[in-house]
Amino acid sequence: MSTTTPEHDERVAKLTFAGVYPHYISKIEKKGRTKSELHQVITWLTGFDESKLLELIEDKVTFKTFFEKAKLNPNAHFISGVICGYRIENIDTKLTREVRYLDKLVDELSKGRKMEKILRTP
């Protein structure tokens, strides 16, 4: 089912959220979206509030730790499509799929998608 390799999954697990976060910020701000909108999206996916998010950035946690601490939104499984060359719904490695969920939400935010669509509001 998965098109990711164990090496790819290992690389993803070892990335730090703090290392990727500035890229998320610059990607969305270039398209006229705000840091507060980014935090809204991250909070929806992970359950982290602003202070917890900043703490995880400061602690330079890996994506593995980041998602171990997260309480994933029950509607996260509705996130689908292709991101970074992978079809999200076909990724069977849980952590890699969760990281791609976040990538996809950031991508949708930067493309100007309406917040209620990004947050999979019924």
Backbone bond lengths (Angstrom), bond angles and torsions (degrees), N, CA, C in turn:
res aa  C-N    CA-C-N  psi(-1)  N-CA   C-N-CA  omega(-1)  CA-C   N-CA-C  phi
1 M - - - 1.452 - - 1.530 110.90 -
2 S 1.334 117.46 -49.70 1.463 120.00 -175.60 1.510 112.31 -75.79
3 T 1.332 115.19 143.51 1.449 119.90 175.47 1.529 110.24 -102.95
4 T 1.343 116.79 1.54 1.463 119.34 176.72 1.523 109.23 -87.26
5 T 1.326 115.25 154.78 1.464 120.38 178.13 1.523 108.99 -99.79
6 P 1.330 117.34 160.41 1.470 118.99 175.82 1.537 111.71 -57.38
7 E 1.321 117.03 -35.00 1.471 121.21 179.21 1.533 110.26 -65.14
8 H 1.331 114.76 -43.23 1.469 120.08 177.97 1.537 109.86 -61.40
9 D 1.317 116.34 -46.99 1.464 121.23 -179.10 1.529 110.94 -61.11
10 E 1.317 116.59 -39.43 1.468 121.92 179.35 1.535 110.54 -65.14
11 R 1.342 115.68 -42.45 1.475 120.34 178.32 1.526 110.67 -61.35
12 V 1.323 115.90 -44.78 1.467 121.35 179.64 1.531 110.01 -60.79
13 A 1.316 117.33 -44.71 1.465 122.34 -177.92 1.526 111.55 -61.26
14 K 1.337 116.80 -34.13 1.466 120.86 -175.51 1.524 114.02 -86.34
15 L 1.337 117.66 -15.05 1.467 120.11 177.08 1.525 108.91 -61.02
16 T 1.327 116.86 144.48 1.464 117.96 175.77 1.523 108.84 -93.51
17 F 1.316 114.28 144.18 1.458 119.08 176.71 1.529 109.47 -61.37
18 A 1.336 117.00 -40.19 1.477 121.50 179.87 1.523 111.45 -61.35
19 G 1.324 117.45 -30.26 1.459 121.28 179.15 1.523 112.97 -73.40
20 V 1.326 116.91 -30.78 1.461 121.85 -176.95 1.533 111.95 -93.36
21 Y 1.313 115.86 -29.49 1.472 121.99 -176.56 1.537 113.49 -51.18
22 P 1.350 119.89 -46.86 1.480 118.54 178.85 1.533 112.94 -60.36
23 H 1.317 117.21 -30.32 1.471 121.09 177.14 1.529 110.29 -68.78
24 Y 1.340 115.99 -38.70 1.465 119.99 175.69 1.535 109.29 -60.56
25 I 1.337 116.35 -47.90 1.468 121.83 -179.04 1.532 110.55 -57.53
26 S 1.337 116.28 -51.50 1.472 118.27 -176.26 1.523 111.32 -65.82
27 K 1.329 117.36 -35.79 1.467 120.79 179.62 1.531 111.66 -62.32
28 I 1.321 115.83 -44.87 1.468 118.21 -176.30 1.531 112.14 -79.52
29 E 1.338 117.27 -35.23 1.469 119.62 -179.33 1.525 111.50 -68.29
30 K 1.352 116.41 -33.25 1.469 120.36 176.44 1.526 111.18 -59.37
31 K 1.331 115.47 -28.00 1.464 121.22 -177.46 1.529 112.29 -100.78
32 G 1.334 116.24 13.16 1.456 119.80 174.86 1.521 115.81 83.73
33 R 1.319 117.71 11.65 1.467 120.18 176.60 1.534 108.37 -95.25
34 T 1.335 116.55 166.80 1.464 119.97 -173.56 1.531 112.79 -112.28
35 K 1.329 112.92 160.61 1.463 120.33 176.26 1.532 109.86 -60.52
36 S 1.327 116.63 -36.36 1.463 118.69 -179.91 1.536 110.96 -66.76
37 E 1.336 117.30 -34.57 1.468 119.93 174.59 1.537 110.44 -66.50
38 L 1.328 115.99 -40.04 1.468 119.95 176.77 1.523 110.15 -60.27
39 H 1.324 116.61 -45.27 1.466 120.12 179.67 1.526 111.29 -64.37
40 Q 1.324 116.75 -35.41 1.471 120.40 176.90 1.533 110.30 -60.89
41 V 1.321 115.70 -43.40 1.470 121.59 179.59 1.538 110.40 -65.33
42 I 1.320 116.72 -45.68 1.475 120.75 -179.64 1.527 110.23 -64.34
43 T 1.326 116.57 -41.37 1.471 120.65 178.55 1.524 110.62 -62.61
44 W 1.335 116.54 -43.14 1.463 120.10 178.61 1.531 110.73 -58.33
45 L 1.327 116.50 -45.10 1.465 120.30 -176.87 1.524 112.46 -71.64
46 T 1.343 117.50 -43.08 1.465 121.46 -167.95 1.519 115.87 -105.05
47 G 1.335 116.32 -20.89 1.461 119.83 -174.66 1.523 112.90 84.12
48 F 1.334 118.90 -2.45 1.465 121.55 179.93 1.522 110.50 -74.15
49 D 1.340 116.36 133.86 1.461 118.89 171.71 1.530 108.26 -84.90
50 E 1.314 115.42 176.64 1.470 121.81 -176.28 1.527 112.30 -54.75
51 S 1.342 117.34 -47.33 1.465 119.52 -176.27 1.525 111.91 -67.33
52 K 1.330 117.21 -38.36 1.475 120.37 178.43 1.530 109.80 -66.01
53 L 1.310 116.09 -40.46 1.463 121.62 178.70 1.534 110.44 -59.97
54 L 1.323 116.18 -47.99 1.470 120.64 -179.98 1.528 111.28 -64.68
55 E 1.324 117.02 -36.31 1.465 121.90 177.32 1.542 110.49 -63.18
56 L 1.330 116.43 -43.93 1.468 120.64 179.98 1.528 111.17 -65.94
57 I 1.328 116.83 -35.16 1.462 121.01 177.08 1.530 108.92 -66.74
58 E 1.331 115.90 -47.40 1.463 120.67 -179.44 1.530 111.32 -61.66
59 D 1.331 116.99 -38.56 1.469 121.50 -179.81 1.529 112.90 -76.78
60 K 1.337 116.33 -5.21 1.468 122.01 179.44 1.534 112.34 51.84
61 V 1.328 115.12 47.97 1.467 119.68 -179.33 1.534 110.53 -71.18
62 T 1.315 114.96 150.47 1.467 120.51 174.85 1.526 108.22 -74.61
63 F 1.339 115.60 163.59 1.465 119.05 175.21 1.525 110.01 -59.94
64 K 1.322 117.21 -33.11 1.468 120.69 178.68 1.527 109.57 -57.86
65 T 1.334 116.76 -51.44 1.467 121.72 179.39 1.522 111.06 -66.21
66 F 1.324 116.21 -42.07 1.472 122.13 -179.75 1.523 110.30 -54.03
67 F 1.337 116.48 -50.13 1.463 118.97 -177.25 1.523 113.17 -80.01
68 E 1.341 118.04 -21.64 1.469 119.69 173.08 1.528 109.79 -65.81
69 K 1.339 116.18 -34.77 1.467 121.14 -178.27 1.536 112.05 -83.80
70 A 1.323 116.78 -17.62 1.465 121.12 -176.43 1.527 111.57 -74.66
71 K 1.333 114.66 152.52 1.458 120.97 170.18 1.533 104.07 -111.40
72 L 1.315 115.33 94.13 1.463 120.86 -172.32 1.527 111.88 -60.42
73 N 1.327 115.84 135.92 1.459 121.46 179.07 1.532 109.47 -58.50
74 P 1.333 117.60 135.21 1.473 119.91 -179.94 1.534 113.40 -60.72
75 N 1.333 118.21 -20.16 1.467 120.93 178.83 1.528 112.91 -92.75
76 A 1.324 117.30 3.75 1.468 120.55 -178.25 1.528 111.72 -57.95
77 H 1.325 117.00 -31.48 1.470 119.62 -178.59 1.532 112.87 -65.04
78 F 1.342 116.87 -12.17 1.470 120.04 175.88 1.524 112.47 -78.63
79 I 1.342 116.83 -10.28 1.466 120.66 178.76 1.525 106.97 -75.22
80 S 1.334 115.57 122.96 1.456 119.23 -177.84 1.515 109.53 -144.74
81 G 1.310 114.97 174.30 1.455 120.19 179.50 1.516 111.01 115.51
82 V 1.319 114.74 -172.22 1.461 120.16 -177.00 1.518 109.37 -105.01
83 I 1.320 115.35 132.90 1.465 121.56 174.61 1.527 107.54 -142.39
84 C 1.312 116.11 134.39 1.470 122.02 -179.26 1.536 111.33 54.74
85 G 1.322 116.35 32.37 1.450 120.58 177.44 1.525 115.53 82.08
86 Y 1.326 117.10 3.80 1.468 120.85 -179.03 1.522 109.92 -118.77
87 R 1.337 115.63 137.62 1.460 120.05 173.81 1.527 106.22 -81.43
88 I 1.333 115.89 115.90 1.467 122.15 -172.59 1.526 112.69 -53.75
89 E 1.325 116.10 -46.00 1.472 118.57 -175.47 1.531 112.86 -67.90
90 N 1.337 117.81 -10.33 1.467 121.17 178.07 1.526 113.35 -99.59
91 I 1.327 117.36 -0.17 1.471 120.12 -179.93 1.520 107.92 -84.89
92 D 1.331 116.53 116.34 1.464 117.42 -177.47 1.524 113.68 -95.43
93 T 1.313 118.65 -7.14 1.462 120.37 174.17 1.529 107.30 -81.67
94 K 1.329 115.70 115.09 1.464 121.95 -172.10 1.527 112.55 -52.68
95 L 1.317 118.11 -51.92 1.460 120.66 -176.64 1.531 111.71 -62.46
96 T 1.317 117.55 -45.67 1.461 120.53 179.80 1.526 110.17 -60.81
97 R 1.320 117.02 -41.14 1.462 121.29 177.97 1.530 110.14 -61.79
98 E 1.343 117.45 -43.27 1.462 120.85 -179.24 1.529 111.59 -64.81
99 V 1.326 116.84 -40.88 1.469 120.59 177.50 1.527 109.41 -63.60
100 R 1.323 117.43 -41.38 1.470 120.82 178.91 1.528 111.46 -68.21
101 Y 1.349 117.78 -29.91 1.466 119.97 172.54 1.528 108.59 -57.07
102 L 1.336 115.38 -49.41 1.461 120.29 -178.87 1.527 110.64 -62.56
103 D 1.326 116.76 -45.18 1.472 120.11 177.70 1.525 111.28 -56.99
104 K 1.320 116.21 -42.48 1.462 121.51 -177.94 1.527 110.86 -65.90
105 L 1.335 117.46 -41.69 1.462 120.92 178.74 1.528 110.52 -63.33
106 V 1.329 116.91 -42.39 1.468 121.41 178.05 1.530 109.53 -63.36
107 D 1.317 116.29 -41.03 1.458 121.79 178.66 1.537 110.63 -61.65
108 E 1.314 116.73 -46.18 1.467 121.17 179.37 1.526 110.86 -63.38
109 L 1.329 116.46 -39.34 1.462 121.34 177.89 1.531 109.76 -62.01
110 S 1.325 116.32 -45.39 1.474 119.93 -178.24 1.533 111.77 -68.68
111 K 1.323 116.86 -23.99 1.470 120.00 -179.82 1.525 112.72 -87.70
112 G 1.337 115.93 4.50 1.460 119.57 174.89 1.513 115.50 84.49
113 R 1.320 116.93 14.36 1.465 119.56 178.95 1.527 110.17 -64.29
114 K 1.319 116.66 145.37 1.461 120.79 179.16 1.530 110.13 -64.32
115 M 1.339 115.21 141.43 1.473 120.89 -175.94 1.532 112.03 -56.74
116 E 1.358 118.21 -40.95 1.480 118.17 -178.38 1.526 111.63 -65.11
117 K 1.332 117.17 -28.08 1.476 120.15 175.91 1.529 109.72 -73.49
118 I 1.349 116.01 -44.65 1.470 120.68 -179.71 1.525 109.54 -58.76
119 L 1.338 115.85 -42.36 1.467 120.65 -176.32 1.530 113.27 -84.81
120 R 1.341 114.98 12.64 1.479 120.66 175.44 1.514 111.62 49.53
121 T 1.336 116.03 46.29 1.469 121.12 179.48 1.526 108.31 -79.06
122 P 1.342 116.66 124.23 1.472 118.50 -178.50 1.521 112.23 -65.63
